[in-house]
Each structure stands twice: as C-alpha cells, then as structure tokens.
Amino acid sequence: MSYTPLDEGSVASFLATIPTIAKRLGGSPDQWTVREVGDGNLNVVFLVTGQEGGVAAKQALPYVRLVGESWPLPLSRAYYERLALADQARWAPDRVPALLHHDDVMALTVMELLRSHRTLRGALAEGERYPLLAGHLAEFLADTLFFTSDIAMPVVEKKARIAAYLGNTAMCRISEDLIFDEPFFDAPMNHHTPGLEDVVAAFCVDVPLRLAAQGMKARFLAAPEALLHGDLHTGSVMVTEADTKIIDPEFAFYGPIGFDVGMLLANLWMACLAQPGQRPGRSMDGLLLDQAATLWNGFATRFAGHWRALERDADHGSLHALGRGDADLREAAIAERLAAIWQDALGFAGCEVIRRILGLAHVADFETIVDEAMRAVCERRALHLGWALLVERDAFPDAAAVAQAILRESAGA
Amino acid sequence: MSYTPLDEGSVASFLATIPTIAKRLGGSPDQWTVREVGDGNLNVVFLVTGQEGGVAAKQALPYVRLVGESWPLPLSRAYYERLALADQARWAPDRVPALLHHDDVMALTVMELLRSHRTLRGALAEGERYPLLAGHLAEFLADTLFFTSDIAMPVVEKKARIAAYLGNTAMCRISEDLIFDEPFFDAPMNHHTPGLEDVVAAFCVDVPLRLAAQGMKARFLAAPEALLHGDLHTGSVMVTEADTKIIDPEFAFYGPIGFDVGMLLANLWMACLAQPGQRPGRSMDGLLLDQAATLWNGFATRFAGHWRALERDADHGSLHALGRGDADLREAAIAERLAAIWQDALGFAGCEVIRRILGLAHVADFETIVDEAMRAVCERRALHLGWALLVERDAFPDAAAVAQAILRESAGA
C-alpha cells in the first residue's frame, strides 16, 4: 500500500485493519467516533474512541499544514517521531504517550488516547495552574537529556544514536530558518503586530543580537550533546491535574541540551508576559513565574543526581569515566556543565521569544490578545527580554533573575 | 580474497595484480625494490619503486603495532583513511598525496611515493627549517577545515559527511582515552622519564586541570564542526624544501576545528621545547617559534578570506547565510569564531603536550634526548606549558604569547 492521506471518513476503516488497535477500540468501526483535532502546524491528528478504549492517530502530510502544499515536507518525520517516542519511553516512560502502532509508509503513528489531558498552552492562557507540572517537566528533561548524553551513554552507542537521527534534516532546517535566521531580517513569511515596526527595524541592524542568534544556530548545528525533543513548547505538553505528557517529538535530533530547556522556559515566560493582555487589570501570576524557576532548579538537581548515581566502575568511554571515585572533580564537572546548559538555555530562549513574535509561527498566548495595542505592549516587553537573554546573558545568573526582569518589564507598562 | 597481511616478500607480487599500479611502477615485479618503513604506531608501510616510478602502499594491521596483538584495532580505519584522503584532496589537492588505489578488504591504500620528502618531526629535530612550511600548513588547515564546516557547506551535505565518518569510533576512542583521560591518572600503559614523579602526582589530583581536560574531551566528543585530520602531529607531515604533504588521516572524523590546529601547534612547540636537550648549549631557534605564530596567523587570515569570499547569494542553510551583504555582521562573526578556535586550540594543545610526556605515545623530540636528566628538564618545562594552556588559557591571547612563555620557560633552566 502506498501513502494515502486519511480523513475523518476513512481513518476508522483503516484502523480496523490493525488487529491490536481494533481490539483496543472494541466493537465495530461504525460504532467508533472520530474527531480531527490537529491544531499544530504540520499534521492531522484523529482522536478515535470505541466501546472499549481510545487511540490518537497522527498522520504526517507531505507539506506544512500551516502554509499549504507550496511548502513540501518529507513524510520521514513520522519515522523520526516514533523513533524518538521509543527512545524517550526508555528513559522517561511516564512522561510520553504509549506508542501502539506505527506505519512508516502511511507516515502514521497510533498512540494511547490522552482522554483527560489538554494542551498546556491553552490551559495556561485560561489561568489554569498545575502544581505537579514543573516537577514533571524537570523529570522529562533531566531523564531524556542526561541518559542520552556523553555523560551517561557509552560513546559508540551514542554515535549510533546520533547517526540514527542525522537524516531528520528537513525538520532541523525548519528550526534553523525560523528560529535563528528569518526573525532577524525581512523574510517573506514574517509577520508582526502593528506598532512593532521600530523593534523590527532595530533588530535587523543589531549586530550583537544577530551575532548572538547565529552563535546559537552554530550550537544547534554542531553540538550533538543529547537526544532533543526539538520542539518543546507548551503546545507539545499535555496536562491534567495529576499527569503531564510530552508529545510531538518529530523535530527530534541530537543537539545541545540547552535547546529543549530554553525553549520550554521561553514558552513559560511568554505565558507570563502575555498575562497583562489576557487578563487586563489583574496582577502578574507569581505561581507561573515560580514554576519556571522550579522547572530549571528541578532539572538541575535531577541532572546532578543522575550524574552522582552513575556506577563508579563504568568504563565505556563516557565523559564521566575519569570522575569516578573523585567527588571533587565530579562536583566541579557538574557545576560547570549546568552553567553551560544554563547559558545555552538563555540564548535559545531569547531566539524562541523573538521568533514567536516577529517570525512565521506565532503563539496563542499573544495571538489571542484581541486588543492590538495591548498585544503590541506585551510583545514589546517580551522582545526586550528576548534581546537581553541573547545580548546581556550574563545579567541572568539564574531563573529568579529572569523572573525579576519579567516583573520589571510588566511593572513598567 | 580475504584480508592477508603483506610483507616485504609478498607486497610486490600483490601490487603486480593491480594494472594501474603495475604500469606506474614499470618493468616486472622482480625488478621492484621494496622497503618497509612504517615507523608509526599502527600500520605497515611499503615504499615500492620500479623502473618507471614508485608508490607507497600502506596496510592496516588488525591490532595496534605499538602495543601488539593484545590491542586489536579494526581494519576499517583504512576505509576512513582513503575517505579522508579523497575529501581532503577536494579542498587541498596540493597538500595531500595522490590516492592511486585502495582495497577495503586488504585494508590497503596505495598512494604516490613522496620520494624526496621526509617527516617533519625528524627534520625539525635535526635542525632543518623550511621557509614555506608554515604557509603550507596554514593552507591545509584553512582549506580543509573551512570548506567542510557549517560556514561553507550546505547543512544537508555536511550532515551526510558527519554520518560518513561516525563509524570511525575505534580511532576516536584511542584519542579519547590516550589524549584526554589516561595521562591524568595512573593508567597501566603510561610511562614517563624518571624525575617527573612529582608532576605526575600533582596532575592526578589537580581538579582544575582534569576538569579542563575533560572539557576538551567533551568538545572532542560532541562538536562536529568540520572534517578533521584527527592526528595532525609533525609525524603526519612530509616535507621538502619546496613542498609539504599531510599524510595518515586514519583518525579522521567531524570534530572541533581547534583540535587539528592545536595538535599541530603543540607539536611545533614541543620541537622548540626539546631543543635545549637536543642541542645543548645552543640558543633557542627563534625561527621555529616564529613559524608556529606564522602558522596560526596564516590560518586565521586564510580562514577569514574564505569566509569573505563566499557567494553572497548562497542560501543553503549554512551559518553564513544571514551574514550575506552585511559586512559588519560577517566581520564580527569571523572574529568571534577565530577567537573560539584559538581557545579550543590552546586547550587541545595543552592535552597533546601532556599526553606526549606522561601518556602511552611519546614523541621523538623528547625521546631522543639521551641525557635523562636533561630530558626531564625539557619535559618538565613542556608540562608546565601544557598545564598553563589548559588552566590559564586567558594568559595566551595569541601565538606570540605562547612563544614568550616558551622562551621564559627555557631561560629559567
């Protein structure tokens, strides 16, 4: 069978041909309910429920959904997505949906249905808060990034994993163009809220800013430290009160650890910066700012804990080999590495904030602010923060310093 | 045919079965002269001359020649060597020997015979100096490292090249162990000149030093910036008055640009530091120190020149794409990148110096100093320099600063 795009009318009969899926759903296909919910930029997603259970079926389209057929995109991304889902499940099984079936030809991935979950981005915009969230995200980051890195993984195995993802070039290219390049010049698909023209013009000729962004691109291109999710914004996080799941790792590749960390932090910080527009007159929600700090601190603590727990006798060529039995060296190495990840995270966060306001792919946090003038005010503050994260990185020794800056920006309205 | 080790008795008849090689040599095999000259640590090398011409035939052994059959090493390194020879010939054809034939099963590479050339290490130890050398080496470094990097090479092509070399793990592992790990603890195969025990003991507990060495290892493991030679010491350089050729790229892989640069500089600096032992009573040869500086400056100038000459319209996702048409940004990017390469080069040079004195694989520069006490004096100075290159890197803004430090060390005898 060759690739055929599924739709709400055809997906049930297709899934019925897969015994494990048919059994999971139960009953006959004409009793199943199908709902297409793909609100992302790239794919179609069907939620299918039967008498016994439900599944989520995600199919890649041969083009970028956000733009249309004029922007082709290879179906191979579905292959990399299920590869990443399997790798992530090895290290953080509780934080990713169970993979039930995949079909490389159909570019189709069938996963457990996250029945009670909603996307974090939408929930945050409505003021929902999740006390377990920061801990769960820290767990996902620390577990997937530490155990796929040179520190924990034998060198030969790690190189094989790097190789396994090196072909995901089309997805990486999207990030290279949209995050690091296009927001900083007058790229055709850029768009922004009226009133920000002066910032756009200033950024285009800001050599330190563009140099810093290109420096982050250089890291993105040539720092295969660990297996990244690659698109870890709040739209890739599904939440309930009790659970957190990370979805959509089709941008996965081996890259700098700070990229996943920084993108996630940036999206939490944007959720904060959008609040004055979403709920005028109400004060900034300190809990969300605290959660960003808790996320970073939780990640750092857990990452360090994994490092300390490595078997002392391991001698497979990993970075930690030399530190075995030498606590001083190990602690110095942990501190140095975490500082470097933080530096990277700040720079990547700066790029992420700027590109979500000036580039092609915006975020609902700001887009749902109906009052254009108010939206421009919020976005201007965010752009200033993004600029500082790239150009004045040393001013942010920790997540608390970023929180302070966000409060200062918002108070200055 | 399966792999069979060749020897002086069998190599001629084997080469006679390869028409292009037989024709190049001319006459009949019984008229050919064969000389085995493999003075390296890993392989056998036959120089074969006939009536018409000559060839060099290099065969990998399934173990490390320096240690013996107890240390197996895969024959695949011959495959990577000819891959690298071909890649290097694309960018620096005048600086590598012509590849005439290869046989992956026999792990055999047949190259042009460098009839009048000798190894740079031996020549330097005898006081020979080559006015064109620094320029030639700068050319090789700048041309191979720039054009295989993210700056010049389209991203998709570069990722394919990274993948092509990712399997050369056994050779990389030798470097990982022998350069970054073993010199800094009491590894079984370490050896050193009597009298250096205090330095060995101090280095083993020197946390900043070992942390810096592990930092360089992290760069070596996860910074695929460009195609490296991977073993660019003065024994991999063949010279005449007029020509310079770089041989033996079997350690080739995509790694940090500063590694090739730093290893080469370190070996030139060691040649200087060994002089008081090799030629007692004679003053330090300033020409050689100058050549190291000329090499770095020539590399930097040529690297920058290549960057400036890139086509402005190129839009293949490389790092330079954004800099097109913006001279300020481009110049800032060039300066920043060269500073980063210099920092890396210093750190790698520090590791190289230390491992050549305290690790397994030493260099003739020091080993040929018969007076053990004098050798220890020279090596102690070199170790101090190596330590400073790793731990006090900021003290060396340029190659002249390193030259000054070497002169200071030597004057302090």
Interface residues (C-beta under 8 A of the other chain):
Chain A: D150 V155 V156 K158 K159 A160 I162 A163 L166 G167 T169 C172 R173 E176 D177 F180 D181 F184 F185 V207 P208 R210 L211 A213 Q214 G215 K217 A218 L221 A222 A223 P224 E225 G317 L319 A321 L322 G323 D326 D328 L329 A332 A333 E336
Chain B: D150 V155 V156 K158 K159 A160 I162 A163 L166 G167 T169 C172 R173 E176 D177 F180 D181 F184 F185 V207 P208 R210 L211 A213 Q214 G215 K217 A218 L221 A222 A223 P224 E225 G317 L319 A321 L322 G323 D326 D328 L329 A332 A333 E336
